[in-house]
Amino acid sequence: MSDVNSIQSKMHRAGHYPLRVAQYLRLRERIPPLYGMLSVNAGILAYTHRTLAPGFLTLTIPAILIASCLIRMLVWLRPIGQQDLEEDAAQARMHKAIWLSLAFAMAFTIWSLSLDRYGGPYEHGHVAVFVSVTVLGCVFCLTFLPTAALLICLTSLGMFLAYCVTTGSATLTAIAINIALVSAVILKILRDTYDSFVELEVAQRELRIERRQAQALGDENARLAQTDALTGLPNRRYFFAALENLLETAEDQVFCVGLIDLDRFKPVNDTYGHAQGDRLLQVIGTRLVAQCDPSVIIARLGGDEFGFIVPGGPDEAEAIAQKFCSAIRMPARLGEVTVAVGGSAGIAIYPESARNAHSLYDRADFALYHAKNHRRGQSVRFSDQLETLIRSEQALDAAMQCADLARELSVAFQPIIATESNQPVSFECLARWTSPVLGVIAPEMMIASAERVGRARDVTATLFDRALDALALLPHPISVSFNLSGHDISDAETISTLLERIDKSGCDARRLLFEITETTLIAEVDKARSVLERLRATGARIALDDFGTGYSSLSSLHQLPLDMVKIDRSFAPRLDETVGRRLISAIRNLARALSLECVIEGIETEDQLLSARIAGFSLAQGFHFARPMTLEEMLGRVEASSKSWHFA
């Protein structure tokens, strides 16, 4: 019982209950001792008058009073029920306690004053002590019910004072007045104590409400911090936290980590605007959630990339990934337009692929990269074969990190030919890297590695120096074309380095042609325009390479400072087809309308060259004229063919 009361006391002190309930719980701690005190004092007073007063005053009446006290004590000591913690019930019980306190005060006072008629001075003094001590004890026990304490004082002390005055005893009257004054002071202290209790309870309750609100706000902030604001899905932080938690408890239990990247999403943003792109992401997020049960964690990791964690084996994860890809491919209605994108997925398996979060993510990302390049629109599981590719990539990066670029990098040259005269008008510089450790490395692998390890600027500067050296050796007006990657275009310092090299070399910048791919242009058209204008201001010309393989619009071509368009080599075989010739002629006419020179790449046969001439192309490039050659071979052929050039 005491344990229950202690627990309840701690709870209401912490502000868990309304004020009336807290007041009631405090009373439960004080009223049982009050009834105990009344019973003991009544028993002692009856005992001292047992031989002086009649039996009904020393036995019958005190027995009834003591029994009533014990019954009330048991009522207050009963276990607390849920109904006791309701504010209305607590208020009703305290209201009842006030009236009962008044009734007990009158009964005990009348009984004690009835005994005062018997005995001598000692017995009269005992009655006075009984009244004063009992009243003061009751007042202290009723600290948290001040109305009852006040009624007891007024009733008991008022009756006692009136009795003393009627007896004519100055001593008893003085004692009664003294007790009344002391009681008044005690009542004042009691009232202050009760007011402090009320203030404390109210303050604690308000503090608890504030803490609850702060906790709710903190929980909401924590939820928002782990939620993607656009789609409502968990975000990257939540994804990795869930993955770490799963790793701590998984032991050797198999689960899979997957990544999904949208295909053809950027054209949606470029064509319809980012607002429509955001709506598409919301639609796709809803679709992904609908494809699996709640045990699968789906998160938006950023941009158009989503992640998922499947608590199961690779077959189950692949089945879910395929569902995701199929759901993504479904056309989406965005207002008045309907768009369709695709999705590719990569999956890594725990513990087969890796045993920590970042390694699992990296392997899923590499599998995704492989899917986008080789199995677009499908899912790819990370395998030993991909592990080998990763290790090869790591070896490539290590070689690039410590490469002596001045010694290991070189440039090969392939001519751009005037179709009517078979004379070279320019040479395209093609990057070559021969590593002393790994041997000959493909140019695209070299560029990718240089960007990964942070040496792209150094590679570009070294290759450009080779191009300028070649330009200085070529006769006027033959020019040199140099390829710029997307990383070069986005790096202002790289562009500044190229401009410094042009200025220091003293070359005629009009003999320089910078080639940039279509996909590089559409990434950031405004930034690309600014960079191209800086280069063009030197007198250099700008060529758009691999035209026809990307997504750029005619308006983008029109607003960019271009001088030449190079049609991708994939169109050359179609010169033998009627439809293909019409398509290529349309591209050539487009370039002519924009006042752009036009080069068709990939010419490999005499028939293709003839068809290109018929289609109106004055410039061409391809293996039919020459394969990439060294600087010495190029200069030798230029010198030997200074009057008549023919590579075929």
ABEGO torsion letter per residue (X at the ends): XAAAAAAAAAAAAAGABBAAAAAAAAAAAAAAAAAAAAAAAAAAAAAAAAAABBAAAAAAAAAAAAAAAAAAAAAAABBBBAAAABAAAAAAAAAAAAAAAAAAAAAAAAAAAAAAABEBAAAAAAAAAAAAAAAAAAAAAAAABAAAAAAAAAAAAAAAAAAAAAAGBAAAAAAAAAAAAAAAAAAAAAAAAAAAAAAAAAAAAAAAAAAAAAAAAAAAAAAAAABBAAAGBBBAAAAAAAAAAAAAAAEABBBBBBBBBBBGAAAAAAAAEAAAAAAAAAAAAAAAAAABBAABBBBBAEEABBBBBBBBBAAAAAAAAAAAAAAAABBBBBEABBBBBBBBBBBBBOAAABABAAAAAAAAAAAAAAAAAABBGBBBBBBAAAAAAAAAAAAAAAAAAABBAAAABBBBBBBBBBAAAGBBABBBBBBBBBBAAAEBBBAAAAAAAAAAAGAAAAAAAAAAAAAAAAAAABBOABBBBBBBBAAAAABAAAAAAAAAAAAAAGBBAAABBBBBBAAAAAABAAAAAAAAAAAAAAGBBBBBBGBGABABBAAAAAABBBABBBBBAAAAAAAABAAAAAAAAAAAAAAAAAGBBBBBBGBABAAAAAAAAAAGBABBBEAAABBBBBAAAAAAAAAAAAABBBAX
